[in-house]
Amino acid sequence: MSKAHRGKGLIATASHGRGTCPVCKREGVKVVYEQEIDGKKAKICKTCKATIANKK
């Protein structure tokens, strides 16, 4: 099976979905997970999403 379309949605976003995570302040990581932080929706990285989910 071909995997030609993997990550196709990220290519359409700015910088291919990479940026600075507002929670951990790391740069150059994929920030594609939408999470509500302090009443505002923000896009965060995968590790911060998992950390927030485990704290609940």
Secondary structure, DSSP 8 states (H G I E B T S, - for coil): ---TTTTHHHHTSGGGGEE--TTT--SSEE--EEEEETTEEEEE-HHHHHHHHHH-
